[in-house]
């Protein structure tokens, strides 16, 4: 009985089959990865970046900065909270429904994951504060350095409340 | 007498262990070069004494923690007088320096186990074992140098503080006592297959006998890693209080990647053992798995991956670790590229056979591994190369891993029913028919419980895996008539596959989980998924080193009481920090999960609660434990009996004689 040469088990055809299967599998994996990268990547943005280049309204971004001291409000009898996040240039109001993490503090760094609303406020699905009290997320630290509000060579970052005052004066100078 | 085992003794024992490990790593090779066999045989006593020295060092560190010796910097920074005893001991490995020491101790235990393993019965030559021990010694020596030079747990602090800084409250949990040692044992366990692979590359001889030595070590490491990941997932579920079980955090992925490649290794080692095939591939996987384990443990700590979990980020350590990683993995890969072409190839596989099913399994598992690796490494590389800060999370991993897991599950059901060498398609379909109908019968009523078709099809495939594993064992039992004649490996594989099915069912159940965040007064009712949640009272409690506010929530279903949950909010004194303690009521149907979020000082006071209804949640961890149990069950003791070994060598000979075509 004659069989097609591709079905005959010889070393070459076996290798060919395995190669085909691997390529097919890796190819589909690559396709899946690229496809997911184009739609599922979450970019980190500082408040000033968010104001200058507002993302598409349905696009999820990570907003990072410091919580402005005195800006945290719990709405009585609801689990809703609002607070302001600043990078020293722009402050953005964040609305969050839920329980803030244990390490959430005013004047400390925070990362909020959510979407920018049409009224320029930010609706967070998730709020992250890091495990360590003295720890600042690297992305927040970088954003602060970029905005020129903090040079790590001159000690720890200043209090968020003082930046906000700096922000106010700089806004007056450049309307 | 007890003062003998102080920090200085521990420090000395660590240094001694380092020297012993370096001798263990060089003497066998020296013995080979100078043809002095006696030098090679020294590896066994050296491995055992190295293990003894490191155990002593570890005990000294624990004793220092128990005695509150705050002159040791590590203990002053991580412990406090008022910390409960359990956490004084467990806290030793809850920080960077201590966890590195634990890692090294486990590695030396593995080395001692290899040194003590009976080599006569298994046909393991003493020279080959000396090579294996030498490689383990080199790895161990490198990491002991790292420990001594950059992260010494015995560094003194002068002047000595009166009290320590205390431990991160999130880590003060009984789970911490077990999770890191088991996870580390899993990571480190892959060092042994790695050492076997490198030793085989050096000696240039891989055969089915080699597969038999490697497999038990791989299975043991895999089972421990499975157990460790399961415990870690459970820990984050009930400690972090986010109501989820997996966050696709870099640290979690770092444990998943070696698990995936280790699972592939586990299966390809079977082919090497039974059919003397896939040898080069198995050697490669052994190298890859340990390299991933190493990166999993240390890349995370080096500060390259920015993660919620990384509790010690220090760039100076990062460079040392990176060069060590490069030396170990790069050296092994170089050796592989150089020596692998000299390994002879195994027999041919026919298209429909168990061997080919295992090849299919390996391709899928490696693709999955590559996908998870890409998702984990993409953000740091983008940051490094283009300065863009971004992150990938659950949506990315969901849309990439699920399409690869589904065919894997489908294949799992078929693979175990195929016979080795040549399987007949017709007979395989006949064997699978009962499993197919059983799946159909159990799956149809489930349809209405799932919201989307993807979760439903995953659940069907999970049921398919479970039923086909069970029917497979039942059919084999009918063939051999008695329970005892069925090899333990088959029981182990069946259990492990059932475990996978159970875990997938749990994950599908969690896909339908519901939660509500409510602001509640005392006596207020809330409805969630047909259950009625009633906040009955809130009271304050005093713990050993914290104060707590505890809520009582009565959950009832159609007027019948189901459970009373007591979530609480703890405020610790040192360091000043608060944590919320989750309350969980578990049953086979799922979890009722409540988190106490905080208090609003209105009149009357308002309490923020988060209530979760998590169907089938415990199945995820039960499945993980079943997998690990299956692995432990299939640890092959009786395979080393002489009669079987003769059989195997016979098949080996026939396999070699059939194999006269030129190799790759």
Boltz contact constraints between the chains, C-beta under 6 A:
constraints:
  - contact:
      token1: [A, 9]
      token2: [B, 348]
      max_distance: 6.0
  - contact:
      token1: [A, 9]
      token2: [B, 350]
      max_distance: 6.0
  - contact:
      token1: [A, 11]
      token2: [B, 661]
      max_distance: 6.0
  - contact:
      token1: [A, 14]
      token2: [B, 348]
      max_distance: 6.0
  - contact:
      token1: [A, 21]
      token2: [B, 363]
      max_distance: 6.0
  - contact:
      token1: [A, 22]
      token2: [B, 363]
      max_distance: 6.0
  - contact:
      token1: [A, 25]
      token2: [B, 363]
      max_distance: 6.0
  - contact:
      token1: [A, 25]
      token2: [B, 367]
      max_distance: 6.0
  - contact:
      token1: [A, 26]
      token2: [B, 367]
      max_distance: 6.0
  - contact:
      token1: [A, 29]
      token2: [B, 367]
      max_distance: 6.0
  - contact:
      token1: [A, 29]
      token2: [B, 371]
      max_distance: 6.0
  - contact:
      token1: [A, 32]
      token2: [B, 400]
      max_distance: 6.0
  - contact:
      token1: [A, 32]
      token2: [B, 403]
      max_distance: 6.0
  - contact:
      token1: [A, 33]
      token2: [B, 371]
      max_distance: 6.0
  - contact:
      token1: [A, 33]
      token2: [B, 374]
      max_distance: 6.0
  - contact:
      token1: [A, 33]
      token2: [B, 400]
      max_distance: 6.0
  - contact:
      token1: [A, 36]
      token2: [B, 396]
      max_distance: 6.0
  - contact:
      token1: [A, 36]
      token2: [B, 399]
      max_distance: 6.0
  - contact:
      token1: [A, 36]
      token2: [B, 400]
      max_distance: 6.0
  - contact:
      token1: [A, 40]
      token2: [B, 395]
      max_distance: 6.0
  - contact:
      token1: [A, 40]
      token2: [B, 396]
      max_distance: 6.0
  - contact:
      token1: [A, 41]
      token2: [B, 390]
      max_distance: 6.0
  - contact:
      token1: [A, 41]
      token2: [B, 392]
      max_distance: 6.0
  - contact:
      token1: [A, 42]
      token2: [B, 391]
      max_distance: 6.0
  - contact:
      token1: [A, 43]
      token2: [B, 390]
      max_distance: 6.0
  - contact:
      token1: [A, 44]
      token2: [B, 389]
      max_distance: 6.0
  - contact:
      token1: [A, 74]
      token2: [B, 600]
      max_distance: 6.0
  - contact:
      token1: [A, 76]
      token2: [B, 602]
      max_distance: 6.0
  - contact:
      token1: [A, 77]
      token2: [B, 519]
      max_distance: 6.0
  - contact:
      token1: [A, 77]
      token2: [B, 606]
      max_distance: 6.0
  - contact:
      token1: [A, 78]
      token2: [B, 519]
      max_distance: 6.0
  - contact:
      token1: [A, 79]
      token2: [B, 517]
      max_distance: 6.0
  - contact:
      token1: [A, 79]
      token2: [B, 519]
      max_distance: 6.0
  - contact:
      token1: [A, 79]
      token2: [B, 608]
      max_distance: 6.0
  - contact:
      token1: [A, 97]
      token2: [B, 517]
      max_distance: 6.0
  - contact:
      token1: [A, 98]
      token2: [B, 517]
      max_distance: 6.0
  - contact:
      token1: [A, 99]
      token2: [B, 597]
      max_distance: 6.0
  - contact:
      token1: [A, 99]
      token2: [B, 608]
      max_distance: 6.0
  - contact:
      token1: [A, 99]
      token2: [B, 610]
      max_distance: 6.0
  - contact:
      token1: [A, 102]
      token2: [B, 578]
      max_distance: 6.0
  - contact:
      token1: [A, 102]
      token2: [B, 579]
      max_distance: 6.0
  - contact:
      token1: [A, 138]
      token2: [B, 306]
      max_distance: 6.0
  - contact:
      token1: [A, 139]
      token2: [B, 389]
      max_distance: 6.0
